[in-house]
Amino acid sequence: MTEKKIFVASDEAKGKAKQLRLFAMLAWFIAIAGEVFAILKLIGNETMVMLIVAIVVILALSITGSLLWKKSNKLDPASEKDKFKFFVQNQLGAIMAVLAFLPLVLLIFTNKDLDGKTKGIVGTIGVVALLAASITGIDFNPPSIEKYTEQINAQTDLIKSLNNGVDFVYWTNHGGKYHLDSDCQHIRNRDQNSGTVAEAWEERKIGDSELCATCKKAAERKMGVDSEADEVQDEAA
């Protein structure tokens, strides 16, 4: 029975994830600071344009933080065993989006000094920004150690079935796939790494960690040819 391989993020991947999370937190911190400034200084009929500009800047920072955070989670995913930590780590972008916009939006609509026109324009923009930032922050298909482990083992079985039982692939540092053939047109004449599927995943340098479609089709064709040759030999015998 084949030993099950458990996904473990490499030290390099963890280091990159930590760096991305720091940048994400910085973006969110500036976004919330901008919200506080807008609440204290910009809620007024005369400062409507500046308030709209502030909302747009906060939106950009919130989305930037969410995208960086999602990327870090792909490099160093959480485990599904701790439900609370798993939820917070993967949906923190949406949580921070609410914190960066909801107080501001509520104060815009409840401020008695704002006229109806200003409330309508700025309030609508604020609600749209809140929704956009929240939706961007949600991870609808969050990565996890368990999910990566399942994919690693499924893909290892696939590679073995196409490669005479051998778990060995090639990949490049910046490519999005791994390959069965080092001479594949997609990686030919490029610096390559090689190893098992699990090693490729642990390095996390191959995008979505999927087998190259060209290599897969070539291997399937070769298997079909070999199978036909075996049948011919059996008949001749």
Backbone as JSON, one array per atom type, in Angstrom:
{
  "sequence": "MTEKKIFVASDEAKGKAKQLRLFAMLAWFIAIAGEVFAILKLIGNETMVMLIVAIVVILALSITGSLLWKKSNKLDPASEKDKFKFFVQNQLGAIMAVLAFLPLVLLIFTNKDLDGKTKGIVGTIGVVALLAASITGIDFNPPSIEKYTEQINAQTDLIKSLNNGVDFVYWTNHGGKYHLDSDCQHIRNRDQNSGTVAEAWEERKIGDSELCATCKKAAERKMGVDSEADEVQDEAA",
  "N": [[0.85, -1.2, 0.0], [0.58, 2.2, -0.87], [2.33, 4.76, 0.8], [0.75, 7.4, 2.46], [1.15, 10.77, 1.61], [1.72, 13.67, 3.43], [0.92, 17.04, 3.16], [3.31, 19.54, 3.69], [4.25, 22.76, 4.27], [7.1, 24.36, 2.93], [10.04, 25.82, 4.52], [10.81, 28.06, 3.12], [8.44, 28.74, 1.78], [6.82, 29.32, 3.98], [8.18, 31.52, 4.97], [7.82, 33.39, 2.88], [5.05, 33.58, 3.0], [4.69, 34.73, 5.52], [5.84, 37.23, 5.09], [4.11, 38.3, 3.15], [1.77, 38.42, 4.66], [2.43, 40.34, 6.54], [2.62, 42.63, 4.92], [-0.03, 42.69, 4.05], [-1.4, 43.18, 6.47], [-0.36, 45.68, 7.02], [-1.45, 47.19, 4.91], [-4.17, 46.98, 5.55], [-4.16, 48.22, 8.05], [-3.49, 50.87, 7.35], [-5.72, 51.42, 5.83], [-7.81, 51.34, 7.73], [-6.94, 53.4, 9.38], [-7.25, 55.47, 7.57], [-10.01, 55.42, 7.39], [-10.73, 56.26, 9.98], [-9.7, 58.86, 9.9], [-11.32, 59.9, 7.88], [-13.81, 59.78, 9.13], [-13.47, 61.57, 11.24], [-12.7, 63.97, 10.01], [-13.77, 64.36, 7.41], [-16.49, 63.99, 6.97], [-18.91, 65.73, 5.75], [-20.84, 68.28, 4.07], [-19.35, 70.07, 2.54], [-17.01, 68.76, 2.13], [-17.38, 66.62, 0.45], [-16.26, 65.61, -1.98], [-13.61, 65.01, -1.23], [-14.17, 63.08, 0.67], [-15.21, 61.04, -0.9], [-12.93, 60.44, -2.39], [-11.34, 59.46, -0.31], [-12.76, 57.14, 0.36], [-12.39, 55.62, -1.95], [-9.6, 55.25, -1.86], [-9.37, 53.81, 0.54], [-10.77, 51.54, -0.23], [-9.06, 50.51, -2.23], [-6.79, 49.9, -0.7], [-7.87, 48.0, 1.06], [-8.64, 45.91, -0.68], [-6.15, 45.27, -1.77], [-4.82, 44.32, 0.54], [-6.4, 42.04, 1.04], [-5.94, 40.43, -1.25], [-3.19, 39.93, -1.01], [-3.22, 38.55, 1.4], [-4.72, 36.26, 0.76], [-2.99, 35.07, -1.06], [-0.87, 34.44, 0.63], [-2.06, 32.49, 2.2], [-2.31, 30.41, 0.39], [0.3, 29.66, 0.11], [0.99, 28.87, 2.7], [-1.12, 27.11, 4.12], [-3.96, 26.81, 6.39], [-5.06, 24.34, 8.83], [-7.94, 22.26, 8.61], [-8.81, 21.16, 10.92], [-8.89, 22.79, 13.2], [-11.5, 24.58, 13.46], [-12.3, 27.26, 14.01], [-9.9, 28.8, 13.78], [-9.28, 28.14, 11.15], [-11.43, 29.3, 9.77], [-11.17, 32.06, 10.43], [-8.56, 32.64, 9.49], [-8.83, 32.26, 6.72], [-10.94, 33.92, 5.98], [-10.31, 36.43, 6.77], [-9.88, 38.68, 5.24], [-12.43, 39.56, 4.43], [-13.51, 40.17, 6.92], [-11.84, 42.28, 7.74], [-12.49, 44.1, 5.78], [-15.12, 44.79, 6.42], [-14.64, 46.04, 8.88], [-13.21, 48.21, 7.95], [-15.03, 49.72, 6.54], [-17.79, 49.63, 7.41], [-18.37, 51.14, 9.91], [-17.9, 53.76, 8.94], [-19.76, 54.0, 6.83], [-22.18, 53.72, 8.23], [-22.1, 56.0, 9.87], [-22.19, 57.98, 7.94], [-24.81, 57.75, 6.93], [-26.29, 58.25, 9.2], [-25.62, 60.75, 10.04], [-26.7, 63.87, 10.99], [-26.09, 66.34, 10.0], [-25.51, 66.17, 7.34], [-26.76, 66.78, 4.07], [-29.52, 65.51, 2.04], [-28.7, 64.93, -0.6], [-25.9, 64.64, -0.44], [-25.73, 62.48, 1.36], [-26.98, 60.53, -0.19], [-25.28, 60.25, -2.47], [-22.6, 59.85, -1.44], [-23.12, 57.9, 0.46], [-24.12, 55.77, -1.09], [-21.86, 55.19, -2.66], [-20.17, 54.4, -0.61], [-21.47, 52.07, 0.34], [-21.33, 50.42, -1.92], [-18.53, 50.19, -2.1], [-18.04, 48.88, 0.31], [-19.32, 46.41, -0.16], [-17.86, 45.52, -2.4], [-15.25, 45.3, -1.34], [-15.69, 43.43, 0.68], [-16.61, 41.13, -0.72], [-14.36, 40.62, -2.28], [-12.63, 39.99, -0.25], [-13.58, 37.57, 0.72], [-12.85, 34.13, 0.72], [-13.83, 31.82, -1.37], [-13.11, 29.26, -1.95], [-11.26, 28.05, 0.05], [-7.82, 27.24, 0.74], [-6.33, 24.36, 2.3], [-4.44, 22.32, 4.61], [-5.35, 19.7, 4.58], [-6.77, 19.57, 2.16], [-4.74, 20.07, 0.27], [-3.16, 17.86, 0.82], [-4.83, 15.75, 0.01], [-4.97, 16.33, -2.74], [-2.27, 16.09, -3.48], [-1.78, 13.34, -3.11], [-3.66, 12.23, -4.86], [-2.7, 13.23, -7.28], [-0.16, 12.14, -7.3], [-0.75, 9.44, -7.61], [-1.83, 9.6, -10.17], [0.41, 10.43, -11.68], [2.08, 8.19, -11.33], [0.55, 6.27, -12.63], [0.81, 7.08, -15.24], [3.48, 7.0, -15.71], [4.88, 4.61, -15.61], [4.74, 3.67, -12.96], [6.44, 5.3, -11.55], [7.14, 8.01, -9.43], [7.9, 10.88, -10.43], [8.7, 14.1, -11.51], [9.03, 17.16, -13.46], [9.67, 20.67, -13.09], [9.51, 24.28, -13.35], [10.82, 27.27, -11.81], [9.06, 29.37, -12.07], [6.89, 28.47, -13.42], [3.51, 27.27, -14.11], [2.75, 24.64, -14.0], [3.55, 21.1, -13.58], [5.69, 18.61, -15.11], [5.99, 15.63, -17.12], [7.95, 15.12, -18.91], [11.16, 16.27, -19.46], [11.82, 17.49, -21.76], [9.6, 18.71, -22.66], [7.68, 20.99, -24.6], [6.93, 23.27, -23.25], [8.73, 23.75, -21.22], [11.2, 23.39, -22.24], [14.65, 24.07, -22.66], [14.78, 25.68, -20.43], [15.58, 26.6, -17.03], [15.3, 23.94, -14.8], [13.63, 22.12, -12.18], [13.5, 19.0, -10.42], [11.82, 16.1, -9.14], [9.72, 14.43, -6.73], [6.08, 14.49, -6.8], [5.15, 15.4, -4.34], [7.38, 16.81, -3.39], [7.48, 18.85, -5.25], [5.11, 20.2, -4.64], [5.66, 20.98, -2.0], [7.64, 22.86, -2.35], [6.19, 24.8, -3.57], [6.34, 26.29, -5.97], [5.08, 26.11, -8.34], [2.68, 27.18, -9.24], [-0.63, 26.27, -9.66], [-0.13, 23.64, -9.21], [-0.54, 21.42, -11.03], [-0.68, 18.76, -13.45], [0.93, 19.1, -16.56], [-0.98, 19.51, -19.46], [-0.15, 18.83, -22.03], [1.95, 17.01, -21.58], [0.48, 15.03, -20.29], [-1.3, 14.13, -22.3], [0.57, 13.16, -24.14], [1.72, 11.07, -22.67], [-0.5, 9.43, -22.34], [-1.03, 8.76, -24.99], [1.29, 7.33, -25.56], [1.0, 5.2, -23.79], [-1.22, 4.03, -24.93], [-0.18, 3.2, -27.42], [1.82, 1.41, -26.55], [0.18, -0.45, -25.33], [-1.24, -1.46, -27.52], [0.88, -2.6, -28.91], [1.62, -4.64, -27.15], [-0.64, -6.24, -27.32], [-0.47, -7.12, -29.96], [1.86, -8.61, -29.82], [1.04, -10.6, -28.05], [-0.91, -11.86, -29.6], [0.66, -12.83, -31.68], [2.21, -14.66, -30.32]],
  "CA": [[0.0, 0.0, 0.0], [1.37, 3.42, -0.97], [2.27, 5.61, 1.99], [0.09, 8.68, 2.22], [2.03, 11.92, 1.79], [1.06, 14.81, 4.08], [1.49, 18.31, 2.72], [4.01, 20.39, 4.66], [4.81, 23.94, 3.61], [8.54, 24.5, 3.15], [10.44, 27.0, 5.28], [10.8, 29.19, 2.19], [7.04, 29.12, 1.57], [6.35, 29.95, 5.22], [8.8, 32.85, 5.04], [7.12, 34.26, 1.93], [3.69, 33.8, 3.52], [4.8, 35.68, 6.63], [6.1, 38.55, 4.51], [2.87, 38.75, 2.52], [0.81, 38.75, 5.71], [2.84, 41.62, 7.12], [2.21, 43.67, 3.97], [-1.49, 42.74, 4.08], [-1.79, 43.84, 7.71], [-0.01, 47.1, 6.88], [-2.46, 47.78, 4.03], [-5.42, 47.08, 6.32], [-3.97, 49.23, 9.09], [-3.6, 52.19, 6.72], [-7.12, 51.58, 5.41], [-8.61, 51.69, 8.91], [-6.51, 54.74, 9.78], [-7.92, 56.36, 6.64], [-11.41, 55.47, 7.79], [-10.82, 57.12, 11.17], [-9.49, 60.23, 9.44], [-12.53, 60.32, 7.15], [-14.89, 59.98, 10.11], [-13.2, 62.75, 12.06], [-12.41, 65.2, 9.27], [-14.29, 64.5, 6.05], [-17.94, 63.82, 6.84], [-19.52, 67.07, 5.67], [-21.31, 68.62, 2.73], [-18.31, 70.78, 1.82], [-15.85, 67.87, 1.88], [-17.91, 65.42, -0.19], [-15.31, 65.07, -2.96], [-12.5, 64.42, -0.47], [-14.68, 61.87, 1.31], [-15.28, 60.02, -1.95], [-11.54, 60.05, -2.66], [-10.91, 58.65, 0.83], [-13.42, 55.84, 0.24], [-11.72, 54.89, -3.04], [-8.28, 54.86, -1.37], [-9.59, 52.75, 1.53], [-11.14, 50.35, -0.99], [-7.85, 49.98, -2.88], [-5.95, 49.3, 0.35], [-8.56, 46.82, 1.57], [-8.53, 44.85, -1.68], [-4.73, 44.88, -1.82], [-4.57, 43.49, 1.7], [-7.09, 40.76, 0.87], [-5.25, 39.64, -2.27], [-1.92, 39.49, -0.42], [-3.54, 37.56, 2.44], [-5.12, 35.02, 0.09], [-1.78, 34.47, -1.62], [-0.1, 33.87, 1.73], [-2.73, 31.27, 2.63], [-2.0, 29.35, -0.56], [1.66, 29.22, 0.41], [1.04, 28.26, 4.03], [-2.54, 26.98, 4.48], [-4.36, 26.37, 7.73], [-5.67, 23.01, 8.91], [-9.39, 22.27, 8.84], [-9.1, 20.57, 12.22], [-9.25, 23.9, 14.07], [-12.52, 25.25, 12.65], [-12.29, 28.71, 14.23], [-8.68, 29.35, 13.17], [-9.4, 27.96, 9.71], [-12.37, 30.3, 9.26], [-10.61, 33.41, 10.57], [-7.4, 32.81, 8.61], [-9.22, 32.31, 5.32], [-11.93, 34.96, 5.71], [-9.9, 37.66, 7.45], [-10.03, 39.8, 4.31], [-13.82, 40.04, 4.51], [-13.67, 40.75, 8.25], [-11.16, 43.57, 7.75], [-13.26, 44.99, 4.89], [-16.25, 45.29, 7.21], [-14.1, 46.99, 9.85], [-12.7, 49.4, 7.26], [-16.09, 50.48, 5.87], [-19.11, 49.67, 8.04], [-18.56, 52.32, 10.77], [-17.95, 54.97, 8.12], [-21.03, 54.02, 6.11], [-23.25, 53.97, 9.19], [-22.03, 57.39, 10.3], [-22.63, 58.82, 6.82], [-26.27, 57.71, 6.83], [-26.93, 58.73, 10.43], [-25.17, 62.11, 10.35], [-27.81, 64.83, 10.81], [-25.61, 67.56, 9.35], [-25.39, 65.95, 5.9], [-28.03, 66.9, 3.34], [-29.95, 64.29, 1.38], [-27.9, 64.67, -1.79], [-24.59, 64.12, -0.03], [-25.94, 61.14, 1.9], [-27.3, 59.62, -1.28], [-24.11, 60.0, -3.31], [-21.49, 59.26, -0.68], [-23.6, 56.67, 1.1], [-24.18, 54.72, -2.11], [-20.48, 54.82, -2.98], [-19.66, 53.68, 0.55], [-22.07, 50.73, 0.37], [-20.72, 49.67, -3.03], [-17.15, 49.9, -1.71], [-18.12, 47.87, 1.36], [-19.65, 45.13, -0.79], [-16.74, 45.11, -3.24], [-14.14, 44.89, -0.48], [-16.09, 42.21, 1.4], [-16.64, 40.02, -1.66], [-12.97, 40.33, -2.62], [-11.98, 39.4, 0.92], [-14.06, 36.2, 0.97], [-12.23, 33.04, -0.03], [-14.9, 30.86, -1.6], [-12.51, 27.93, -2.04], [-10.03, 28.23, 0.84], [-6.87, 26.13, 0.78], [-6.1, 23.76, 3.61], [-3.46, 21.23, 4.61], [-6.05, 18.47, 4.2], [-7.1, 19.64, 0.73], [-3.49, 19.89, -0.46], [-2.74, 16.46, 1.01], [-5.66, 14.93, -0.88], [-4.57, 16.58, -4.13], [-0.93, 15.53, -3.67], [-1.87, 11.89, -3.24], [-4.38, 11.92, -6.09], [-1.83, 13.53, -8.41], [0.91, 11.16, -7.26], [-1.3, 8.22, -8.23], [-1.96, 9.87, -11.6], [1.76, 10.41, -12.26], [2.54, 6.8, -11.36], [-0.2, 5.53, -13.65], [1.25, 7.53, -16.55], [4.94, 7.02, -15.76], [5.39, 3.26, -15.26], [4.81, 3.48, -11.52], [7.49, 6.16, -10.98], [6.7, 9.34, -9.01], [9.01, 11.79, -10.77], [8.22, 15.15, -12.39], [9.89, 18.32, -13.68], [8.97, 21.94, -13.03], [10.36, 25.47, -13.33], [10.57, 28.13, -10.65], [7.98, 30.33, -12.32], [5.84, 27.85, -14.22], [2.25, 26.97, -13.44], [2.46, 23.21, -14.08], [4.71, 20.23, -13.58], [5.77, 17.91, -16.38], [6.55, 14.28, -17.13], [9.07, 15.11, -19.84], [12.0, 17.46, -19.34], [11.92, 18.09, -23.1], [8.29, 19.26, -23.02], [7.82, 22.27, -25.28], [6.64, 24.39, -22.35], [9.85, 24.0, -20.3], [12.45, 23.1, -22.96], [15.69, 25.12, -22.62], [14.61, 26.53, -19.25], [16.09, 25.99, -15.8], [14.28, 23.02, -14.3], [13.78, 21.35, -10.95], [12.89, 17.68, -10.58], [11.58, 15.38, -7.9], [8.39, 13.83, -6.6], [4.96, 15.43, -6.76], [5.12, 16.01, -3.0], [8.46, 17.79, -3.31], [7.06, 20.0, -6.04], [4.09, 20.92, -3.85], [6.26, 21.58, -0.81], [8.35, 24.06, -2.77], [5.15, 25.76, -3.94], [6.83, 27.16, -7.02], [4.51, 25.65, -9.59], [1.32, 27.65, -9.45], [-1.74, 25.46, -9.16], [0.35, 22.28, -8.97], [-1.27, 20.48, -11.87], [0.09, 18.15, -14.5], [0.86, 19.72, -17.88], [-1.92, 18.8, -20.34], [0.62, 18.29, -23.15], [2.64, 15.81, -21.08], [-0.53, 14.02, -20.0], [-1.77, 13.56, -23.57], [1.68, 12.39, -24.72], [1.85, 9.83, -21.9], [-1.67, 8.59, -22.64], [-0.82, 8.21, -26.34], [2.35, 6.32, -25.47], [0.42, 4.04, -23.14], [-2.09, 3.39, -25.91], [0.68, 2.53, -28.39], [2.43, 0.26, -25.87], [-0.87, -1.45, -25.11], [-1.51, -2.1, -28.81], [2.05, -3.44, -29.23], [1.53, -5.82, -26.31], [-1.7, -7.09, -27.85], [0.05, -7.73, -31.17], [2.82, -9.65, -29.41], [0.28, -11.71, -27.47], [-1.54, -12.6, -30.67], [1.7, -13.53, -32.42], [2.67, -15.77, -29.51]],
  "C": [[0.88, 1.25, 0.0], [1.2, 4.29, 0.27], [1.67, 6.97, 1.64], [1.04, 9.82, 2.54], [1.23, 13.08, 2.37], [1.73, 16.09, 3.61], [2.1, 19.07, 3.89], [4.63, 21.56, 3.9], [6.31, 24.04, 3.93], [8.84, 25.76, 3.97], [10.42, 28.24, 4.4], [9.38, 29.69, 1.96], [6.48, 29.83, 2.8], [6.92, 31.36, 5.36], [8.12, 33.84, 4.1], [5.72, 34.6, 2.43], [3.71, 34.82, 4.65], [5.01, 37.1, 6.11], [4.83, 39.12, 3.88], [1.83, 39.16, 3.55], [1.15, 40.07, 6.39], [2.42, 42.79, 6.22], [0.68, 43.83, 3.96], [-1.98, 43.48, 5.32], [-1.48, 45.34, 7.65], [-1.04, 47.81, 6.01], [-3.78, 47.97, 4.78], [-5.32, 48.14, 7.41], [-4.11, 50.64, 8.51], [-5.04, 52.45, 6.3], [-8.0, 52.0, 6.59], [-8.23, 53.06, 9.45], [-7.16, 55.78, 8.87], [-9.4, 56.5, 6.96], [-11.61, 56.4, 8.99], [-10.66, 58.59, 10.79], [-10.74, 60.76, 8.73], [-13.68, 60.61, 8.1], [-14.7, 61.29, 10.86], [-13.15, 64.06, 11.26], [-13.22, 65.41, 7.98], [-15.8, 64.32, 5.9], [-18.59, 65.21, 6.92], [-19.92, 67.36, 4.25], [-20.21, 69.28, 1.9], [-17.14, 69.89, 1.44], [-16.28, 66.58, 1.18], [-16.91, 64.78, -1.15], [-14.15, 64.38, -2.26], [-12.93, 63.13, 0.2], [-14.77, 60.73, 0.3], [-13.88, 59.51, -2.29], [-11.03, 59.13, -1.55], [-11.5, 57.24, 0.74], [-12.73, 54.99, -0.83], [-10.34, 54.4, -2.58], [-8.41, 53.72, -0.36], [-9.95, 51.44, 0.82], [-9.91, 49.7, -1.63], [-6.95, 49.28, -1.86], [-6.56, 48.01, 0.88], [-8.43, 45.65, 0.61], [-7.1, 44.35, -1.8], [-4.38, 43.96, -0.66], [-5.17, 42.1, 1.55], [-6.37, 39.86, -0.13], [-3.93, 39.1, -1.75], [-2.17, 38.39, 0.61], [-3.93, 36.22, 1.82], [-3.9, 34.3, -0.48], [-0.94, 33.82, -0.53], [-0.73, 32.56, 2.21], [-2.51, 30.11, 1.68], [-0.6, 28.8, -0.33], [1.73, 28.43, 1.71], [-0.39, 28.13, 4.56], [-2.76, 26.54, 5.91], [-4.92, 24.96, 7.67], [-7.15, 23.14, 9.19], [-9.76, 21.73, 10.21], [-9.51, 21.63, 13.24], [-10.21, 24.8, 13.3], [-12.47, 26.77, 12.78], [-11.09, 29.35, 13.55], [-8.76, 29.26, 11.65], [-10.31, 29.02, 9.1], [-11.74, 31.7, 9.29], [-9.46, 33.62, 9.59], [-7.82, 32.99, 7.16], [-10.21, 33.42, 4.99], [-11.57, 36.29, 6.37], [-10.05, 38.87, 6.53], [-11.42, 40.4, 4.36], [-14.07, 40.73, 5.85], [-13.05, 42.15, 8.29], [-11.89, 44.57, 6.85], [-14.44, 45.6, 5.63], [-15.77, 46.33, 8.21], [-13.68, 48.3, 9.19], [-13.81, 50.26, 6.68], [-17.38, 50.65, 6.67], [-19.31, 50.85, 8.98], [-18.7, 53.62, 9.98], [-19.29, 55.09, 7.41], [-22.2, 54.33, 7.05], [-23.28, 55.43, 9.63], [-22.46, 58.35, 9.19], [-24.16, 58.89, 6.78], [-26.97, 58.26, 8.06], [-26.54, 60.15, 10.81], [-26.27, 63.12, 10.01], [-27.39, 66.09, 10.07], [-25.47, 67.41, 7.84], [-26.75, 66.12, 5.23], [-28.32, 65.61, 2.57], [-29.12, 63.92, 0.17], [-26.56, 64.04, -1.43], [-24.71, 62.71, 0.52], [-26.18, 60.13, 0.78], [-26.09, 59.24, -2.11], [-23.02, 59.25, -2.55], [-21.9, 57.95, -0.03], [-23.64, 55.51, 0.12], [-22.78, 54.24, -2.47], [-19.88, 54.0, -1.84], [-20.18, 52.25, 0.62], [-21.48, 49.85, -0.73], [-19.29, 49.26, -2.69], [-17.11, 48.81, -0.64], [-18.37, 46.49, 0.76], [-18.48, 44.61, -1.63], [-15.57, 44.59, -2.42], [-14.45, 43.57, 0.24], [-16.06, 40.99, 0.49], [-15.22, 39.62, -2.06], [-12.27, 39.62, -1.47], [-12.41, 37.98, 1.22], [-13.28, 35.21, 0.12], [-13.27, 31.93, -0.18], [-14.39, 29.42, -1.73], [-11.19, 27.94, -1.27], [-9.13, 27.01, 0.81], [-6.76, 25.58, 2.19], [-5.05, 22.67, 3.49], [-4.11, 19.95, 4.12], [-6.36, 18.44, 2.71], [-5.84, 19.43, -0.12], [-3.01, 18.45, -0.36], [-3.52, 15.54, 0.08], [-5.24, 15.09, -2.34], [-3.2, 15.99, -4.43], [-1.02, 14.03, -3.93], [-2.61, 11.47, -4.5], [-3.48, 12.13, -7.31], [-0.62, 12.59, -8.46], [0.46, 9.86, -7.92], [-1.43, 8.4, -9.74], [-0.6, 9.79, -12.29], [2.27, 8.97, -12.37], [1.84, 5.99, -12.45], [0.25, 5.88, -15.06], [2.75, 7.36, -16.77], [5.54, 5.7, -15.25], [5.63, 3.09, -13.76], [5.83, 4.37, -10.82], [6.91, 7.54, -10.66], [7.85, 10.32, -9.24], [8.51, 12.79, -11.81], [9.26, 16.27, -12.5], [9.05, 19.59, -13.56], [9.99, 23.09, -13.04], [9.96, 26.35, -12.16], [9.36, 29.03, -10.84], [6.85, 29.75, -13.15], [4.59, 27.55, -13.41], [1.89, 25.5, -13.44], [3.72, 22.41, -13.77], [4.57, 19.25, -14.75], [6.38, 16.53, -16.21], [7.83, 14.22, -17.97], [9.87, 16.4, -19.72], [12.14, 18.19, -20.67], [10.56, 18.61, -23.58], [8.46, 20.67, -23.58], [7.65, 23.47, -24.35], [7.81, 24.7, -21.4], [11.21, 23.73, -20.97], [13.37, 24.32, -22.91], [15.47, 26.12, -21.48], [15.18, 25.82, -18.03], [14.98, 25.17, -15.16], [14.65, 22.45, -12.93], [13.13, 19.99, -11.19], [12.75, 17.01, -9.23], [10.2, 14.77, -7.89], [7.31, 14.91, -6.64], [4.93, 16.14, -5.41], [6.2, 17.07, -2.86], [8.12, 19.05, -4.1], [6.05, 20.84, -5.28], [4.73, 21.65, -2.68], [7.05, 22.83, -1.17], [7.38, 25.17, -3.15], [5.66, 26.78, -4.96], [6.16, 26.85, -8.36], [3.03, 26.0, -9.71], [0.27, 26.77, -8.82], [-1.36, 24.0, -8.96], [-0.46, 21.24, -9.74], [-0.36, 19.95, -12.97], [-0.15, 18.87, -15.83], [-0.03, 18.88, -18.8], [-1.18, 18.16, -21.52], [1.33, 17.0, -22.75], [1.65, 14.68, -20.82], [-1.0, 13.33, -21.27], [-0.7, 12.7, -24.21], [1.83, 11.05, -24.01], [0.7, 8.88, -22.2], [-1.54, 7.98, -24.03], [0.21, 7.1, -26.31], [1.81, 5.04, -24.81], [-0.47, 3.27, -24.1], [-1.29, 2.62, -26.94], [1.3, 1.29, -27.78], [1.42, -0.86, -25.67], [-1.18, -2.2, -26.39], [-0.36, -3.03, -29.2], [2.02, -4.74, -28.43], [0.48, -6.78, -26.83], [-1.23, -7.82, -29.1], [1.01, -8.88, -30.83], [2.1, -10.86, -28.84], [-0.38, -12.57, -28.55], [-0.54, -13.42, -31.46], [2.19, -14.76, -31.66], [1.65, -16.91, -29.55]]
}
